[in-house]
Amino acid sequence: MILKIKSIIKKNYLLLLITLLFLMLGFDSKKDLTPFDPAKREEIQYVTVGDSIDYNIDYFKSLYDFNQVEMHEESYLLSGNIESSIYTLSIRKEETNQFFYMNHRKDIISKKQGVAKLSVSFYKDEDFVESIDLGLFVILNDLTMDDTWVGLNSTNFYDEINKNPNGRFYIESDIFLDSRANIDYFSGTLLNPNQHIISIDLLSYDWYNQGLFKTLEGAYIDGLIIKNATMKPTTFNRIETLSMGFLAAYAGNSMISNVSVEGNILSDANSSAEVVGGIVGVSYGSIYRHVSFVGSIQGDFNQIGGLIGFARFDYRVSSSGLQYSVLNYDMIDGAYVIADIDSNKDYISYQVRGFIGNFFDQYTSIRHGYFDGSIDSIEVYDDFPFFKDSFSRYRVSYLYSTLGPLQEYRERYTFDLDEYKEISQEELKSGESLLGLSMFIFNDNEYPLLSYWRLP
């Protein structure tokens, strides 16, 4: 009997000891948890394909009672009759997870290259508990150079990329590309580490959409230098070209950095285009770092931008039980345009701006850049020179322009020095550094140039 009692006490003691140990471990694990940092949601986070996105599920388990996790990502695709008019063009939410997936352990894994906003929702059985916005992610293929990378030159440029549109490529020599070919679709990586020059003559007569690439979707383009470039819309029975840009007609969910273009976009009495940009025609969900356009855009066009013709980036979609917070991401960070933009026909060209022709009022920011040149019809529309009116002050910072805004526009808005400032060409080329443009190189009697930008 005594042995039996001792056995029970021993078992209970062991049970008590194990319970206390679990409690201590549980207490310690909660104590050591890294709190979720909401400030990260407003930063662009860079990851590589295959990386796990740590959203600290243990931390959230300490805050909420849930047993199910759902992932939501916002990525967009073009839909509609894109060969007819920009007015029939729409951007729809892609219902499947393009850029991430969640494994059986509830880890979020980056799946493919691209740009996407990501959030998670917690549920207790079928009841909604809470939704957390994790922020904006730029996902890149592994950039380690090895023998899987393909070098491109004038001879193999089109063939190699068309053969593997998701591949990894680098420019290995100066390239001249003639007029009547472009690449329909590209979602891979294209780098120019040795700063070779690409010359493009895009005087085609039979394209609806024109550019070095017709469509970029989830691509990473870095270091391209396009010079001696010309482009002209179709003249076939005056069918309007929908979208034109020296780099791409369309750029969706892509990362575009260190791209400079010098060229001229022209049209005549028999040709026209809906959307024209010095770099990209239509942009949706793409990010631009250190980009520039130098040249002219003159023609019968509907929407003209020195960088981008038509842009949308950050807008929210509500679903049942899920409310997204408003975040302010940088869509353009570091850019300049030195160009004369002349629409020729005011009654057709109704959106003409230095950076973006038609820019919807969304929660994105454009910062660190300048414009010098002329914009036809600015006196007619009396607008902010960088993009279409519908301006919200928190969306711009450290922008300089030698043009406007005119007096009537000034009466509607008061700009702080860290938002927007008018500047003369002499001040711009004085060699003196400008507030907020630390990524630029300043030399006497020269326009400020962008220094080489690399991923953090």
Number of C-alpha atoms within 10 A of each C-alpha: 6 7 8 9 10 11 12 12 12 12 12 12 12 12 12 12 12 12 12 12 12 12 12 12 12 12 11 11 14 15 11 10 13 11 13 15 9 12 9 13 23 16 16 16 15 13 17 18 18 17 13 16 16 10 18 13 13 13 17 17 13 11 9 13 13 18 12 15 16 12 17 21 23 23 26 20 14 16 11 14 12 16 16 15 16 18 10 11 14 13 13 13 13 13 11 12 15 19 24 25 18 17 9 6 6 13 15 20 18 23 20 21 29 28 29 24 20 21 19 17 19 22 17 14 10 10 11 15 18 18 20 21 22 24 20 22 21 24 27 24 20 13 11 8 11 7 7 10 15 19 18 21 19 16 11 12 18 16 11 16 22 16 9 14 18 20 19 21 23 22 23 18 16 15 18 19 19 14 16 13 16 20 19 18 20 23 25 24 23 25 20 21 12 13 14 17 19 20 20 22 20 22 20 18 18 14 23 20 27 34 28 24 22 26 25 27 24 29 30 27 23 23 25 25 18 23 21 15 20 19 23 24 34 25 19 14 9 14 19 24 27 26 31 34 29 31 27 29 29 29 31 25 26 27 26 23 26 23 21 23 24 22 23 22 23 20 21 14 9 14 21 23 26 25 30 34 31 35 32 32 34 28 26 21 25 27 23 21 20 26 24 28 27 21 21 22 27 19 25 26 31 24 26 36 32 34 30 31 35 28 23 20 24 23 15 16 10 8 8 6 11 17 15 14 10 15 19 15 22 22 22 23 19 28 29 27 27 19 22 19 24 21 25 17 15 16 10 15 22 18 26 31 30 33 29 29 30 24 23 19 16 20 19 21 20 23 22 25 29 27 26 21 17 18 21 18 21 18 11 9 15 16 23 22 24 28 26 22 18 12 16 13 14 12 18 21 21 20 26 27 24 19 21 18 21 15 9 10 15 14 9 7 13 11 12 11 14 15 19 22 18 15 17 13 17 12 14 23 16 16 16 13 16 16 12 17 20 13 18 20 16 21 14 11 13 14 21 23 15 21 14 12 14 11 6 5
